[in-house]
Amino acid sequence: MVDLKLHTRKDSEDRSSFDQLTKFVRVRSSGNARFVEFDFAIGDPALFVELIMPQGAFDQFCKTNDVVFMTEEQQQVVDAEMEKWRYGEETLMANNRR
């Protein structure tokens, strides 16, 4: 069994176990888009779902879930992992991407 360590908030002493988990957001759409396209992750920025909402709903969603916007470093790690899964590391497809 793999020991999975999920990211929890530092200010989470009085919250339930689930609510202690950090909720991450990564916005994928441009700032002037009609809808906000974003990734939403709970506990681990690499495990996310893709969501789309109008700006007002997105703002309320972020407030309700007390989200943390992913850092540039977290985004790069997630992108690198996605590349590995999509193309492999030492495969013909991986070599074609270089």
Sine and cosine of phi, psi and omega as CSV:
sin_phi,cos_phi,sin_psi,cos_psi,sin_omega,cos_omega
0.00,0.00,0.70,-0.71,-0.02,-1.00
-0.99,0.11,0.72,-0.70,0.05,-1.00
-1.00,0.06,0.98,-0.22,-0.05,-1.00
-1.00,-0.05,0.85,-0.52,0.03,-1.00
-0.97,-0.24,0.92,-0.40,-0.01,-1.00
-1.00,-0.08,0.52,-0.86,-0.02,-1.00
-0.97,0.24,0.80,-0.60,0.05,-1.00
-0.88,-0.48,0.41,-0.91,-0.01,-1.00
-0.96,0.27,0.52,-0.85,0.00,-1.00
-0.96,0.27,-0.47,0.88,-0.06,-1.00
-0.99,-0.14,0.60,0.80,-0.20,-0.98
-0.95,-0.32,0.32,0.95,-0.09,-1.00
-0.86,0.51,-0.60,0.80,-0.07,-1.00
-0.99,-0.16,0.32,0.95,0.00,-1.00
-0.96,-0.29,0.32,-0.95,0.08,-1.00
-0.93,0.36,0.23,-0.97,-0.02,-1.00
-0.83,0.56,-0.71,0.71,0.00,-1.00
-0.91,0.42,-0.70,0.71,-0.03,-1.00
-0.92,0.38,-0.32,0.95,0.05,-1.00
-0.96,0.29,-0.40,0.92,-0.02,-1.00
-0.93,0.37,0.67,-0.74,0.02,-1.00
-0.96,0.29,0.70,-0.71,0.07,-1.00
-0.97,-0.23,0.85,-0.53,-0.07,-1.00
-0.97,-0.26,0.57,-0.82,0.08,-1.00
-0.77,-0.64,0.64,-0.76,0.14,-0.99
-0.75,-0.67,0.92,-0.38,-0.01,-1.00
-0.98,0.20,0.75,-0.66,-0.02,-1.00
-0.96,-0.29,-0.36,0.93,-0.05,-1.00
-1.00,0.04,0.27,-0.96,0.04,-1.00
-0.96,0.27,0.33,-0.95,-0.07,-1.00
-0.90,0.44,-0.42,0.91,-0.05,-1.00
-0.97,-0.23,0.24,0.97,0.00,-1.00
-0.95,0.33,0.49,-0.87,0.01,-1.00
-0.91,0.42,-0.60,0.80,0.02,-1.00
-0.86,-0.51,0.51,-0.86,0.05,-1.00
-1.00,-0.06,0.87,-0.49,0.10,-1.00
-0.99,-0.15,0.79,-0.61,-0.07,-1.00
-0.46,-0.89,0.33,-0.94,0.11,-0.99
-0.99,-0.15,0.64,-0.77,0.02,-1.00
-0.79,-0.61,0.82,-0.57,-0.03,-1.00
-0.78,-0.63,0.52,-0.86,0.04,-1.00
-0.85,-0.52,0.90,-0.43,0.08,-1.00
1.00,0.08,-0.58,0.81,-0.04,-1.00
-0.64,-0.77,0.91,-0.41,-0.06,-1.00
-0.86,0.51,-0.35,0.94,-0.04,-1.00
-0.99,0.15,-0.25,0.97,0.01,-1.00
-0.94,-0.34,0.99,-0.13,-0.14,-0.99
-0.71,-0.71,0.29,-0.96,0.16,-0.99
-0.91,-0.41,0.47,-0.88,0.04,-1.00
-0.99,-0.11,0.77,-0.64,-0.02,-1.00
-0.78,-0.63,0.39,-0.92,0.07,-1.00
-0.70,-0.72,0.75,-0.66,0.01,-1.00
-0.55,-0.83,0.41,-0.91,0.18,-0.98
-0.90,0.44,0.40,-0.92,-0.09,-1.00
-0.80,0.60,-0.72,0.69,-0.02,-1.00
-0.88,0.47,-0.68,0.73,0.03,-1.00
-0.91,0.41,-0.63,0.78,0.03,-1.00
-0.88,0.47,-0.72,0.70,0.02,-1.00
-0.85,0.53,-0.70,0.71,0.01,-1.00
-0.92,0.39,-0.64,0.76,0.04,-1.00
-0.85,0.53,-0.72,0.69,-0.01,-1.00
-0.90,0.44,-0.66,0.75,0.00,-1.00
-0.92,0.40,-0.72,0.69,-0.03,-1.00
-0.88,0.47,-0.64,0.77,-0.05,-1.00
-1.00,-0.03,0.01,1.00,0.02,-1.00
0.75,0.66,0.82,0.57,-0.13,-0.99
-0.97,0.26,0.33,-0.94,0.12,-0.99
-0.88,-0.48,0.79,-0.61,0.04,-1.00
-0.98,0.22,0.73,-0.68,-0.04,-1.00
-0.88,0.48,0.62,-0.78,0.06,-1.00
-0.97,0.23,0.26,-0.96,0.06,-1.00
-0.86,0.52,-0.64,0.77,0.02,-1.00
-0.89,0.45,-0.70,0.71,0.04,-1.00
-0.88,0.47,-0.66,0.75,0.01,-1.00
-0.88,0.47,-0.66,0.75,0.01,-1.00
-0.91,0.42,-0.64,0.77,0.03,-1.00
-0.90,0.43,-0.71,0.70,0.02,-1.00
-0.88,0.48,-0.71,0.71,0.00,-1.00
-0.89,0.46,-0.65,0.76,0.01,-1.00
-0.90,0.44,-0.66,0.75,0.04,-1.00
-0.91,0.42,-0.65,0.76,0.02,-1.00
-0.89,0.45,-0.65,0.76,0.04,-1.00
-0.88,0.47,-0.68,0.74,0.01,-1.00
-0.87,0.49,-0.72,0.70,-0.03,-1.00
-0.94,0.35,-0.59,0.80,-0.05,-1.00
-0.96,0.27,-0.69,0.72,-0.15,-0.99
-0.90,-0.43,-0.17,0.99,-0.07,-1.00
0.98,0.21,0.00,-1.00,-0.02,-1.00
-0.96,-0.26,-0.75,0.67,-0.02,-1.00
-0.86,-0.50,0.86,0.51,0.02,-1.00
-0.84,-0.54,0.22,-0.97,0.04,-1.00
-0.86,0.51,-0.67,0.74,0.00,-1.00
-0.90,0.44,-0.65,0.76,0.02,-1.00
-0.90,0.44,-0.67,0.75,0.00,-1.00
-0.93,0.38,-0.53,0.85,0.05,-1.00
-0.93,0.38,-0.43,0.90,-0.03,-1.00
-0.98,0.18,-0.29,0.96,-0.06,-1.00
-0.99,0.17,0.00,0.00,0.00,0.00
